[in-house]
Every structure is written in C-alpha cells, then in structure tokens.
Amino acid sequence: MRWCLPAGLALALAGCGQVADISGAVAGGGAALVSSNPAVGYAVGISVRAAVSAGVDEVMKRRQQAEQDALASVIGGLEPGEVRPWQIRHAIPIGNQQGEVRLVRRLDNALAECREAAFSVAEDNTSAAPRQWFLTTACRQQAGWKRAAAEPATARWGALQ
C-alpha cells in the first residue's frame, strides 16, 4: 500500500498523454501482485492502457470539435472584411481559447455555402506574444456552420481519423 500515494500523485501530475501509461502500469502491477502471475498483470496492464487511451482520445476529440464549432459559428455570421472575437470555454477550464476571426471571402457554389476566414488563437488575453493567424474554411450544414476539413470534423470516417 506504500506505492498507492506515489502512484496517485504521479497520475494527478501527469499530462493527458501519460494518464493511460500510468493507469496501465498501476493496474498491471496490481493484477500481477494479486494473481502472482506476471502474464495476467501484463494482459491487465495492456487492456487498461488501451481503454484509458481510447477514453482520453475521445474526450480530446470532443473538445477539439467544440473549438471548431465555436469558430465556425462566428464565421457563419460574418460579412467579407468583418472582424469579430471568438472564444471557447470548456466545462473543465483547461485549454480555453479565444482570438479574432476575419472573413476573407465567400465561396458559394451550387453544392454548399462556404466561407474562408483568417483566425487567431490566444490562450489568454494577457499574452504579450504576437498573434499567429491561420486560414480555415467553414460551410453551412443542416446542423449549422461546420469547419470544412477532413480531420477531425468528419465523423463518418470513424476509426480512420
């Protein structure tokens, strides 16, 4: 039981990329100790790591989709040359972002109403660093405006993303 506290602290301090590895190691080690069989510990550790990794990936994908949707909804309400602020506030306030978005041009055609926009991203308004600008395209869909990119906005690709 002495290893529970250091393992818990390591898990709490680790970034999202380490959570799956640490969880798998702790679960595998515990299973090996309880069963006295290293093969069982290895199997449990690999299984837990895979499950936690899939969960973290899903959460990160949903957070990224929310960011893209927030940006696309602002783009949908702009006229060419117009500038507006955009922001995303997550339920867990880590990675909240904001910036400005400027509509560059409309890309309307017979298939879809689309807009090309330049946007900036800043993690906080106190940053003195110069803003970097990025270019993106958003198109109107039945559910509203969505970012027009193959990844990760295209849900139909499933495991191929």
N, C-alpha and C positions, 0 to 999 in steps of 0.2 A: 504493500500500500504506500510505501515511501515514494514510489515513482509516479503516483497519481497527481500530486501537486505540480511537479516539474512538467509533466506531460500536459496538464491542463493549462499551465501558464504558457508553454510553448505554442499550444493550439490557439490560445487567445491572442498572442502577439504575432502569430504568423499571418502573412498576407493570404489572399484568397487562393493563390497558386500553391501554397503549402498545406492548406487545410486537408486536402484529400490524402496527401502523402503521410501526414502526421496521424490522421484518423486511421488509415490502413495499418500503419506501423503499430499503433497502440492496440487496435483490435486484434491484429495478428499475433502480437506478443502475448496479449492476454489469453487468446484462444490456445496458443501453444503451451502456456503455463498451466492452464486448467486441464487440457486434454493430455499433456505430456507427449504430444505428437507434433513435431515441427511441420509435417505436411499439412495437418489441419490448420495450424497457425498461418502457414503460407497461403493456403486457399482462402481462409477468412480474411486475411490482410489484403489480398488482391481484390476480393469481392467488395470489401468495404471501400477500398480506394476507388474502384470503378464507380460504385454507386454515389459516393460523395462527389467525385469529379463530375459525373453527369448532372447532379443537382446544382453544383456551382456553375457549370456551363449554362444551364437553363436559366438560372437567376440572372447571370450576366447578359444573356441574350435578350431577356425581357427588359432589363434596364436600358440596353442599347436601343431596343425598339422604341421604348418610351422617349428617349432622347431624340430619335429620328422623327417620331410622330410630332413631338413638340415643335421641332424646327419646321417640318413640312406644313403644319397648320398655320404658322406665321407666314410662310412663303405663299400659301394659298390666298391670303388676304392682301397681298401687296400689288401695287401697280409698278410698272417699269420705272426704275430710278429711285423708288421709295425705300427708306431705311427705317427699320423698327428693331427694338430689342427682342431677344428671345431668351428663354430660360427653362430649365428643368429642375424640379425639386423632387427628389426621391423620398419615399417613406423612411428609409434609412438614410440619413443626411450625409452620405459619403459619395463623392463624385458629382455633387450638384454643379451644374454648369450654366453659364449664360454668355451672351455676346450680342452681336448685331447681325442682322441679315439684310441684304440689299438685293432687290430683284434686278437681275441683269436683262433678261428678255423672256418673252413668252414663246413657247414652242408648240403652238396649237396646230393640230392636224386632224384628219378625219377619224383617227383611232382614239386619241386622248388629248385632253387639255393639260399641257405640261408647262412648267416654268423653271428657268435656270436662275440660280441665285448664288451670290457670294455670301459666306457667313464667317464670323469669327467666333472663337471659343476662348473663354477665360474661366478658370475655376473659382475666382473671386474677383470682386471689383477693386480690390486694393492692390492688385498686381501692377507693378511698375513696368513690367516687360512689354515690349511692343506686341500688339496682337498679330497673329498669323491669320490669313484669310484662306478659305477653302471654297471650292466650287462644287455645287450639287444640283441635281435636278429632282423636282417633285412633280407628281402627276395626280390628277383627280381620279379617285376610285369611288365605288359605291359607299365605302365606309369613310370617305373624306380624303384629304390630301395625304399621300404617302411618298416617301423617298423612293426615287426610281433607280434602284441599284440592285444587282443580283444577290448581294450578300449584306447583311443577314435579313433584309427586308422581305425576301421571297420565301414565305413559309412553305410553299408547295415542294421545295427541294428537300425538305426533311433532313435526313442524315447526311446528305451531300454537301451541306453548308460548311 
